[in-house]
């Protein structure tokens, strides 16, 4: 399944975090600092818990 394979990729989760941040900014521009902090935390979490795949070669 295409979606299941995409959800295994770190770039998908980073992209979703950034999109959520942009939506949060669009909803309440006064909360820019909190939105940026939340996006940074989400990206850091994805990077921390996801396994790296080593390519042969």
CHARMM-style PDB file with segment names, atoms N, HN, CA, C and O in Angstrom:
ATOM      1  N   UNK     1       0.839  -1.174   0.000  1.00  0.00      PROA
ATOM      2  CA  UNK     1       0.000   0.000   0.000  1.00  0.00      PROA
ATOM      3  C   UNK     1       0.892   1.249   0.000  1.00  0.00      PROA
ATOM      4  O   UNK     1       1.850   1.337   0.769  1.00  0.00      PROA
ATOM      5  N   UNK     2       0.572   2.191  -0.854  1.00  0.00      PROA
ATOM      6  HN  UNK     2      -0.205   2.120  -1.478  1.00  0.00      PROA
ATOM      7  CA  UNK     2       1.408   3.375  -1.048  1.00  0.00      PROA
ATOM      8  C   UNK     2       1.524   4.214   0.229  1.00  0.00      PROA
ATOM      9  O   UNK     2       2.626   4.600   0.618  1.00  0.00      PROA
ATOM     10  N   UNK     3       0.410   4.493   0.871  1.00  0.00      PROA
ATOM     11  HN  UNK     3      -0.485   4.179   0.555  1.00  0.00      PROA
ATOM     12  CA  UNK     3       0.421   5.335   2.063  1.00  0.00      PROA
ATOM     13  C   UNK     3       1.222   4.694   3.194  1.00  0.00      PROA
ATOM     14  O   UNK     3       1.973   5.375   3.893  1.00  0.00      PROA
ATOM     15  N   UNK     4       1.062   3.403   3.368  1.00  0.00      PROA
ATOM     16  HN  UNK     4       0.452   2.850   2.800  1.00  0.00      PROA
ATOM     17  CA  UNK     4       1.788   2.699   4.426  1.00  0.00      PROA
ATOM     18  C   UNK     4       3.298   2.810   4.211  1.00  0.00      PROA
ATOM     19  O   UNK     4       4.054   2.985   5.167  1.00  0.00      PROA
ATOM     20  N   UNK     5       3.730   2.709   2.967  1.00  0.00      PROA
ATOM     21  HN  UNK     5       3.117   2.567   2.190  1.00  0.00      PROA
ATOM     22  CA  UNK     5       5.165   2.834   2.663  1.00  0.00      PROA
ATOM     23  C   UNK     5       5.660   4.258   2.912  1.00  0.00      PROA
ATOM     24  O   UNK     5       6.767   4.446   3.416  1.00  0.00      PROA
ATOM     25  N   UNK     6       4.853   5.260   2.565  1.00  0.00      PROA
ATOM     26  HN  UNK     6       3.953   5.107   2.156  1.00  0.00      PROA
ATOM     27  CA  UNK     6       5.251   6.658   2.782  1.00  0.00      PROA
ATOM     28  C   UNK     6       5.359   6.969   4.264  1.00  0.00      PROA
ATOM     29  O   UNK     6       6.223   7.745   4.672  1.00  0.00      PROA
ATOM     30  N   UNK     7       4.490   6.370   5.078  1.00  0.00      PROA
ATOM     31  HN  UNK     7       3.789   5.740   4.746  1.00  0.00      PROA
ATOM     32  CA  UNK     7       4.525   6.643   6.517  1.00  0.00      PROA
ATOM     33  C   UNK     7       5.767   6.074   7.188  1.00  0.00      PROA
ATOM     34  O   UNK     7       6.049   6.409   8.338  1.00  0.00      PROA
ATOM     35  N   UNK     8       6.500   5.235   6.507  1.00  0.00      PROA
ATOM     36  HN  UNK     8       6.271   4.963   5.572  1.00  0.00      PROA
ATOM     37  CA  UNK     8       7.748   4.690   7.040  1.00  0.00      PROA
ATOM     38  C   UNK     8       8.925   5.625   6.795  1.00  0.00      PROA
ATOM     39  O   UNK     8      10.008   5.407   7.339  1.00  0.00      PROA
ATOM     40  N   UNK     9       8.729   6.658   5.987  1.00  0.00      PROA
ATOM     41  HN  UNK     9       7.849   6.835   5.545  1.00  0.00      PROA
ATOM     42  CA  UNK     9       9.821   7.568   5.620  1.00  0.00      PROA
ATOM     43  C   UNK     9       9.855   8.781   6.538  1.00  0.00      PROA
ATOM     44  O   UNK     9       8.819   9.377   6.833  1.00  0.00      PROA
ATOM     45  N   UNK    10      11.062   9.144   6.988  1.00  0.00      PROA
ATOM     46  HN  UNK    10      11.904   8.659   6.748  1.00  0.00      PROA
ATOM     47  CA  UNK    10      11.216  10.299   7.861  1.00  0.00      PROA
ATOM     48  C   UNK    10      10.784  11.580   7.163  1.00  0.00      PROA
ATOM     49  O   UNK    10      10.223  12.472   7.799  1.00  0.00      PROA
ATOM     50  N   UNK    11      11.036  11.677   5.878  1.00  0.00      PROA
ATOM     51  HN  UNK    11      11.492  10.952   5.361  1.00  0.00      PROA
ATOM     52  CA  UNK    11      10.688  12.904   5.163  1.00  0.00      PROA
ATOM     53  C   UNK    11       9.179  13.150   5.181  1.00  0.00      PROA
ATOM     54  O   UNK    11       8.739  14.300   5.199  1.00  0.00      PROA
ATOM     55  N   UNK    12       8.395  12.088   5.176  1.00  0.00      PROA
ATOM     56  HN  UNK    12       8.752  11.154   5.162  1.00  0.00      PROA
ATOM     57  CA  UNK    12       6.937  12.242   5.246  1.00  0.00      PROA
ATOM     58  C   UNK    12       6.540  12.876   6.566  1.00  0.00      PROA
ATOM     59  O   UNK    12       5.710  13.785   6.592  1.00  0.00      PROA
ATOM     60  N   UNK    13       7.117  12.410   7.655  1.00  0.00      PROA
ATOM     61  HN  UNK    13       7.791  11.671   7.633  1.00  0.00      PROA
ATOM     62  CA  UNK    13       6.782  12.941   8.977  1.00  0.00      PROA
ATOM     63  C   UNK    13       7.288  14.365   9.161  1.00  0.00      PROA
ATOM     64  O   UNK    13       6.622  15.189   9.786  1.00  0.00      PROA
ATOM     65  N   UNK    14       8.471  14.653   8.614  1.00  0.00      PROA
ATOM     66  HN  UNK    14       9.012  13.983   8.106  1.00  0.00      PROA
ATOM     67  CA  UNK    14       8.975  16.037   8.673  1.00  0.00      PROA
ATOM     68  C   UNK    14       8.047  16.961   7.903  1.00  0.00      PROA
ATOM     69  O   UNK    14       7.723  18.055   8.365  1.00  0.00      PROA
ATOM     70  N   UNK    15       7.625  16.521   6.736  1.00  0.00      PROA
ATOM     71  HN  UNK    15       7.888  15.632   6.361  1.00  0.00      PROA
ATOM     72  CA  UNK    15       6.711  17.325   5.929  1.00  0.00      PROA
ATOM     73  C   UNK    15       5.387  17.561   6.629  1.00  0.00      PROA
ATOM     74  O   UNK    15       4.853  18.670   6.599  1.00  0.00      PROA
ATOM     75  N   UNK    16       4.852  16.522   7.262  1.00  0.00      PROA
ATOM     76  HN  UNK    16       5.285  15.622   7.287  1.00  0.00      PROA
ATOM     77  CA  UNK    16       3.603  16.674   7.999  1.00  0.00      PROA
ATOM     78  C   UNK    16       3.756  17.650   9.168  1.00  0.00      PROA
ATOM     79  O   UNK    16       2.847  18.429   9.451  1.00  0.00      PROA
ATOM     80  N   UNK    17       4.899  17.607   9.840  1.00  0.00      PROA
ATOM     81  HN  UNK    17       5.638  16.973   9.610  1.00  0.00      PROA
ATOM     82  CA  UNK    17       5.148  18.529  10.950  1.00  0.00      PROA
ATOM     83  C   UNK    17       5.192  19.973  10.451  1.00  0.00      PROA
ATOM     84  O   UNK    17       4.630  20.870  11.080  1.00  0.00      PROA
ATOM     85  N   UNK    18       5.858  20.190   9.329  1.00  0.00      PROA
ATOM     86  HN  UNK    18       6.315  19.461   8.819  1.00  0.00      PROA
ATOM     87  CA  UNK    18       5.939  21.538   8.771  1.00  0.00      PROA
ATOM     88  C   UNK    18       4.560  22.018   8.321  1.00  0.00      PROA
ATOM     89  O   UNK    18       4.188  23.164   8.571  1.00  0.00      PROA
ATOM     90  N   UNK    19       3.806  21.147   7.662  1.00  0.00      PROA
ATOM     91  HN  UNK    19       4.108  20.215   7.459  1.00  0.00      PROA
ATOM     92  CA  UNK    19       2.451  21.522   7.242  1.00  0.00      PROA
ATOM     93  C   UNK    19       1.575  21.873   8.450  1.00  0.00      PROA
ATOM     94  O   UNK    19       0.820  22.844   8.412  1.00  0.00      PROA
ATOM     95  N   UNK    20       1.678  21.088   9.507  1.00  0.00      PROA
ATOM     96  HN  UNK    20       2.292  20.299   9.538  1.00  0.00      PROA
ATOM     97  CA  UNK    20       0.904  21.382  10.718  1.00  0.00      PROA
ATOM     98  C   UNK    20       1.309  22.737  11.288  1.00  0.00      PROA
ATOM     99  O   UNK    20       0.464  23.498  11.760  1.00  0.00      PROA
ATOM    100  N   UNK    21       2.586  23.028  11.241  1.00  0.00      PROA
ATOM    101  HN  UNK    21       3.272  22.410  10.857  1.00  0.00      PROA
ATOM    102  CA  UNK    21       3.063  24.329  11.713  1.00  0.00      PROA
ATOM    103  C   UNK    21       2.521  25.475  10.881  1.00  0.00      PROA
ATOM    104  O   UNK    21       2.123  26.510  11.415  1.00  0.00      PROA
ATOM    105  N   UNK    22       2.509  25.284   9.570  1.00  0.00      PROA
ATOM    106  HN  UNK    22       2.832  24.443   9.137  1.00  0.00      PROA
ATOM    107  CA  UNK    22       1.965  26.327   8.698  1.00  0.00      PROA
ATOM    108  C   UNK    22       0.476  26.534   8.951  1.00  0.00      PROA
ATOM    109  O   UNK    22      -0.005  27.667   8.942  1.00  0.00      PROA
ATOM    110  N   UNK    23      -0.249  25.449   9.175  1.00  0.00      PROA
ATOM    111  HN  UNK    23       0.141  24.529   9.182  1.00  0.00      PROA
ATOM    112  CA  UNK    23      -1.668  25.567   9.480  1.00  0.00      PROA
ATOM    113  C   UNK    23      -1.874  26.268  10.821  1.00  0.00      PROA
ATOM    114  O   UNK    23      -2.779  27.088  10.973  1.00  0.00      PROA
ATOM    115  N   UNK    24      -1.034  25.938  11.779  1.00  0.00      PROA
ATOM    116  HN  UNK    24      -0.298  25.272  11.656  1.00  0.00      PROA
ATOM    117  CA  UNK    24      -1.121  26.595  13.087  1.00  0.00      PROA
ATOM    118  C   UNK    24      -0.836  28.077  12.983  1.00  0.00      PROA
ATOM    119  O   UNK    24      -1.474  28.882  13.661  1.00  0.00      PROA
ATOM    120  N   UNK    25       0.118  28.448  12.139  1.00  0.00      PROA
ATOM    121  HN  UNK    25       0.637  27.794  11.588  1.00  0.00      PROA
ATOM    122  CA  UNK    25       0.434  29.863  11.937  1.00  0.00      PROA
ATOM    123  C   UNK    25      -0.736  30.572  11.263  1.00  0.00      PROA
ATOM    124  O   UNK    25      -1.070  31.702  11.618  1.00  0.00      PROA
ATOM    125  N   UNK    26      -1.357  29.908  10.292  1.00  0.00      PROA
ATOM    126  HN  UNK    26      -1.086  28.990  10.003  1.00  0.00      PROA
ATOM    127  CA  UNK    26      -2.479  30.520   9.581  1.00  0.00      PROA
ATOM    128  C   UNK    26      -3.665  30.741  10.512  1.00  0.00      PROA
ATOM    129  O   UNK    26      -4.413  31.704  10.340  1.00  0.00      PROA
ATOM    130  N   UNK    27      -3.845  29.875  11.484  1.00  0.00      PROA
ATOM    131  HN  UNK    27      -3.237  29.092  11.624  1.00  0.00      PROA
ATOM    132  CA  UNK    27      -4.969  29.992  12.405  1.00  0.00      PROA
ATOM    133  C   UNK    27      -4.736  31.112  13.420  1.00  0.00      PROA
ATOM    134  O   UNK    27      -5.650  31.885  13.708  1.00  0.00      PROA
ATOM    135  N   UNK    28      -3.521  31.204  13.962  1.00  0.00      PROA
ATOM    136  HN  UNK    28      -2.778  30.576  13.728  1.00  0.00      PROA
ATOM    137  CA  UNK    28      -3.250  32.202  14.993  1.00  0.00      PROA
ATOM    138  C   UNK    28      -1.833  32.762  14.854  1.00  0.00      PROA
ATOM    139  O   UNK    28      -0.904  32.249  15.479  1.00  0.00      PROA
ATOM    140  N   UNK    29      -1.656  33.811  14.038  1.00  0.00      PROA
ATOM    141  HN  UNK    29      -2.410  34.228  13.530  1.00  0.00      PROA
ATOM    142  CA  UNK    29      -0.320  34.376  13.818  1.00  0.00      PROA
ATOM    143  C   UNK    29       0.354  34.902  15.080  1.00  0.00      PROA
ATOM    144  O   UNK    29       1.572  35.084  15.090  1.00  0.00      PROA
ATOM    145  N   UNK    30      -0.398  35.148  16.132  1.00  0.00      PROA
ATOM    146  HN  UNK    30      -1.387  35.000  16.124  1.00  0.00      PROA
ATOM    147  CA  UNK    30       0.191  35.655  17.378  1.00  0.00      PROA
ATOM    148  C   UNK    30       0.966  34.566  18.124  1.00  0.00      PROA
ATOM    149  O   UNK    30       1.717  34.864  19.053  1.00  0.00      PROA
ATOM    150  N   UNK    31       0.787  33.328  17.727  1.00  0.00      PROA
ATOM    151  HN  UNK    31       0.177  33.086  16.973  1.00  0.00      PROA
ATOM    152  CA  UNK    31       1.431  32.208  18.406  1.00  0.00      PROA
ATOM    153  C   UNK    31       2.620  31.660  17.611  1.00  0.00      PROA
ATOM    154  O   UNK    31       2.937  30.476  17.721  1.00  0.00      PROA
ATOM    155  N   UNK    32       3.277  32.500  16.817  1.00  0.00      PROA
ATOM    156  HN  UNK    32       3.020  33.462  16.727  1.00  0.00      PROA
ATOM    157  CA  UNK    32       4.367  32.059  15.941  1.00  0.00      PROA
ATOM    158  C   UNK    32       5.447  31.316  16.711  1.00  0.00      PROA
ATOM    159  O   UNK    32       5.899  30.259  16.272  1.00  0.00      PROA
ATOM    160  N   UNK    33       5.862  31.843  17.836  1.00  0.00      PROA
ATOM    161  HN  UNK    33       5.495  32.702  18.192  1.00  0.00      PROA
ATOM    162  CA  UNK    33       6.938  31.208  18.614  1.00  0.00      PROA
ATOM    163  C   UNK    33       6.536  29.809  19.076  1.00  0.00      PROA
ATOM    164  O   UNK    33       7.339  28.879  19.002  1.00  0.00      PROA
ATOM    165  N   UNK    34       5.315  29.655  19.544  1.00  0.00      PROA
ATOM    166  HN  UNK    34       4.662  30.410  19.604  1.00  0.00      PROA
ATOM    167  CA  UNK    34       4.844  28.346  19.993  1.00  0.00      PROA
ATOM    168  C   UNK    34       4.745  27.373  18.824  1.00  0.00      PROA
ATOM    169  O   UNK    34       5.066  26.194  18.971  1.00  0.00      PROA
ATOM    170  N   UNK    35       4.303  27.857  17.667  1.00  0.00      PROA
ATOM    171  HN  UNK    35       4.042  28.815  17.548  1.00  0.00      PROA
ATOM    172  CA  UNK    35       4.195  27.003  16.484  1.00  0.00      PROA
ATOM    173  C   UNK    35       5.581  26.526  16.052  1.00  0.00      PROA
ATOM    174  O   UNK    35       5.769  25.345  15.762  1.00  0.00      PROA
ATOM    175  N   UNK    36       6.541  27.431  16.010  1.00  0.00      PROA
ATOM    176  HN  UNK    36       6.388  28.391  16.245  1.00  0.00      PROA
ATOM    177  CA  UNK    36       7.906  27.065  15.607  1.00  0.00      PROA
ATOM    178  C   UNK    36       8.494  26.059  16.586  1.00  0.00      PROA
ATOM    179  O   UNK    36       9.136  25.094  16.170  1.00  0.00      PROA
ATOM    180  N   UNK    37       8.284  26.269  17.867  1.00  0.00      PROA
ATOM    181  HN  UNK    37       7.763  27.053  18.205  1.00  0.00      PROA
ATOM    182  CA  UNK    37       8.769  25.333  18.881  1.00  0.00      PROA
ATOM    183  C   UNK    37       8.126  23.963  18.707  1.00  0.00      PROA
ATOM    184  O   UNK    37       8.803  22.939  18.804  1.00  0.00      PROA
ATOM    185  N   UNK    38       6.835  23.941  18.453  1.00  0.00      PROA
ATOM    186  HN  UNK    38       6.285  24.772  18.374  1.00  0.00      PROA
ATOM    187  CA  UNK    38       6.127  22.670  18.256  1.00  0.00      PROA
ATOM    188  C   UNK    38       6.613  21.922  17.033  1.00  0.00      PROA
ATOM    189  O   UNK    38       6.792  20.706  17.080  1.00  0.00      PROA
ATOM    190  N   UNK    39       6.828  22.634  15.936  1.00  0.00      PROA
ATOM    191  HN  UNK    39       6.682  23.622  15.898  1.00  0.00      PROA
ATOM    192  CA  UNK    39       7.332  21.994  14.711  1.00  0.00      PROA
ATOM    193  C   UNK    39       8.732  21.454  14.960  1.00  0.00      PROA
ATOM    194  O   UNK    39       9.043  20.329  14.569  1.00  0.00      PROA
ATOM    195  N   UNK    40       9.569  22.237  15.601  1.00  0.00      PROA
ATOM    196  HN  UNK    40       9.317  23.151  15.919  1.00  0.00      PROA
ATOM    197  CA  UNK    40      10.924  21.778  15.910  1.00  0.00      PROA
ATOM    198  C   UNK    40      10.907  20.535  16.786  1.00  0.00      PROA
ATOM    199  O   UNK    40      11.684  19.605  16.570  1.00  0.00      PROA
ATOM    200  N   UNK    41      10.028  20.519  17.766  1.00  0.00      PROA
ATOM    201  HN  UNK    41       9.397  21.274  17.942  1.00  0.00      PROA
ATOM    202  CA  UNK    41       9.921  19.352  18.648  1.00  0.00      PROA
ATOM    203  C   UNK    41       9.432  18.128  17.886  1.00  0.00      PROA
ATOM    204  O   UNK    41       9.927  17.022  18.102  1.00  0.00      PROA
ATOM    205  N   UNK    42       8.468  18.321  17.000  1.00  0.00      PROA
ATOM    206  HN  UNK    42       8.066  19.220  16.825  1.00  0.00      PROA
ATOM    207  CA  UNK    42       7.949  17.194  16.216  1.00  0.00      PROA
ATOM    208  C   UNK    42       9.022  16.619  15.301  1.00  0.00      PROA
ATOM    209  O   UNK    42       9.161  15.400  15.201  1.00  0.00      PROA
ATOM    210  N   UNK    43       9.781  17.483  14.634  1.00  0.00      PROA
ATOM    211  HN  UNK    43       9.668  18.473  14.715  1.00  0.00      PROA
ATOM    212  CA  UNK    43      10.855  17.010  13.762  1.00  0.00      PROA
ATOM    213  C   UNK    43      11.930  16.308  14.581  1.00  0.00      PROA
ATOM    214  O   UNK    43      12.436  15.265  14.169  1.00  0.00      PROA
ATOM    215  N   UNK    44      12.282  16.861  15.724  1.00  0.00      PROA
ATOM    216  HN  UNK    44      11.871  17.709  16.059  1.00  0.00      PROA
ATOM    217  CA  UNK    44      13.285  16.228  16.588  1.00  0.00      PROA
ATOM    218  C   UNK    44      12.813  14.855  17.054  1.00  0.00      PROA
ATOM    219  O   UNK    44      13.605  13.914  17.101  1.00  0.00      PROA
ATOM    220  N   UNK    45      11.548  14.731  17.394  1.00  0.00      PROA
ATOM    221  HN  UNK    45      10.905  15.495  17.355  1.00  0.00      PROA
ATOM    222  CA  UNK    45      11.005  13.450  17.823  1.00  0.00      PROA
ATOM    223  C   UNK    45      11.085  12.420  16.701  1.00  0.00      PROA
ATOM    224  O   UNK    45      11.482  11.278  16.934  1.00  0.00      PROA
ATOM    225  N   UNK    46      10.712  12.813  15.493  1.00  0.00      PROA
ATOM    226  HN  UNK    46      10.389  13.741  15.304  1.00  0.00      PROA
ATOM    227  CA  UNK    46      10.782  11.901  14.345  1.00  0.00      PROA
ATOM    228  C   UNK    46      12.220  11.453  14.123  1.00  0.00      PROA
ATOM    229  O   UNK    46      12.480  10.269  13.907  1.00  0.00      PROA
ATOM    230  N   UNK    47      13.143  12.390  14.177  1.00  0.00      PROA
ATOM    231  HN  UNK    47      12.932  13.351  14.353  1.00  0.00      PROA
ATOM    232  CA  UNK    47      14.551  12.049  13.960  1.00  0.00      PROA
ATOM    233  C   UNK    47      15.081  11.132  15.055  1.00  0.00      PROA
ATOM    234  O   UNK    47      15.920  10.271  14.789  1.00  0.00      PROA
ATOM    235  N   UNK    48      14.605  11.305  16.266  1.00  0.00      PROA
ATOM    236  HN  UNK    48      13.924  12.004  16.481  1.00  0.00      PROA
ATOM    237  CA  UNK    48      15.097  10.512  17.389  1.00  0.00      PROA
ATOM    238  C   UNK    48      14.578   9.085  17.366  1.00  0.00      PROA
ATOM    239  O   UNK    48      15.341   8.150  17.608  1.00  0.00      PROA
ATOM    240  N   UNK    49      13.308   8.901  17.082  1.00  0.00      PROA
ATOM    241  HN  UNK    49      12.689   9.661  16.886  1.00  0.00      PROA
ATOM    242  CA  UNK    49      12.715   7.576  17.197  1.00  0.00      PROA
ATOM    243  C   UNK    49      12.759   6.755  15.919  1.00  0.00      PROA
ATOM    244  O   UNK    49      12.533   5.546  15.966  1.00  0.00      PROA
ATOM    245  N   UNK    50      13.041   7.368  14.790  1.00  0.00      PROA
ATOM    246  HN  UNK    50      13.224   8.351  14.751  1.00  0.00      PROA
ATOM    247  CA  UNK    50      13.038   6.600  13.541  1.00  0.00      PROA
ATOM    248  C   UNK    50      14.407   5.983  13.295  1.00  0.00      PROA
ATOM    249  O   UNK    50      15.447   6.584  13.566  1.00  0.00      PROA
ATOM    250  N   UNK    51      14.370   4.778  12.779  1.00  0.00      PROA
ATOM    251  HN  UNK    51      13.526   4.290  12.559  1.00  0.00      PROA
ATOM    252  CA  UNK    51      15.609   4.048  12.479  1.00  0.00      PROA
ATOM    253  C   UNK    51      16.192   4.533  11.159  1.00  0.00      PROA
ATOM    254  O   UNK    51      15.462   4.861  10.223  1.00  0.00      PROA
ATOM    255  N   UNK    52      17.503   4.573  11.102  1.00  0.00      PROA
ATOM    256  HN  UNK    52      18.096   4.307  11.862  1.00  0.00      PROA
ATOM    257  CA  UNK    52      18.148   4.939   9.848  1.00  0.00      PROA
ATOM    258  C   UNK    52      18.374   3.685   9.022  1.00  0.00      PROA
ATOM    259  O   UNK    52      18.753   2.632   9.534  1.00  0.00      PROA
ATOM    260  N   UNK    53      18.131   3.830   7.740  1.00  0.00      PROA
ATOM    261  HN  UNK    53      17.824   4.686   7.324  1.00  0.00      PROA
ATOM    262  CA  UNK    53      18.336   2.711   6.832  1.00  0.00      PROA
ATOM    263  C   UNK    53      19.656   2.916   6.103  1.00  0.00      PROA
ATOM    264  O   UNK    53      19.831   3.901   5.385  1.00  0.00      PROA
ATOM    265  N   UNK    54      20.568   1.998   6.286  1.00  0.00      PROA
ATOM    266  HN  UNK    54      20.426   1.198   6.869  1.00  0.00      PROA
ATOM    267  CA  UNK    54      21.862   2.087   5.617  1.00  0.00      PROA
ATOM    268  C   UNK    54      21.760   1.432   4.246  1.00  0.00      PROA
ATOM    269  O   UNK    54      21.245   0.323   4.106  1.00  0.00      PROA
ATOM    270  N   UNK    55      22.261   2.143   3.238  1.00  0.00      PROA
ATOM    271  HN  UNK    55      22.678   3.044   3.352  1.00  0.00      PROA
ATOM    272  CA  UNK    55      22.233   1.593   1.892  1.00  0.00      PROA
ATOM    273  C   UNK    55      23.515   0.819   1.625  1.00  0.00      PROA
ATOM    274  O   UNK    55      24.604   1.228   2.025  1.00  0.00      PROA
ATOM    275  N   UNK    56      23.362  -0.287   0.955  1.00  0.00      PROA
ATOM    276  HN  UNK    56      22.477  -0.619   0.630  1.00  0.00      PROA
ATOM    277  CA  UNK    56      24.533  -1.092   0.592  1.00  0.00      PROA
ATOM    278  C   UNK    56      25.251  -0.406  -0.559  1.00  0.00      PROA
ATOM    279  O   UNK    56      24.624   0.193  -1.432  1.00  0.00      PROA
ATOM    280  N   UNK    57      26.546  -0.501  -0.548  1.00  0.00      PROA
ATOM    281  HN  UNK    57      27.056  -0.988   0.161  1.00  0.00      PROA
ATOM    282  CA  UNK    57      27.241   0.053  -1.698  1.00  0.00      PROA
ATOM    283  C   UNK    57      28.372   0.831  -1.299  1.00  0.00      PROA
ATOM    284  OT1 UNK    57      29.077   1.375  -2.149  1.00  0.00      PROA
TER     285      UNK     57
END
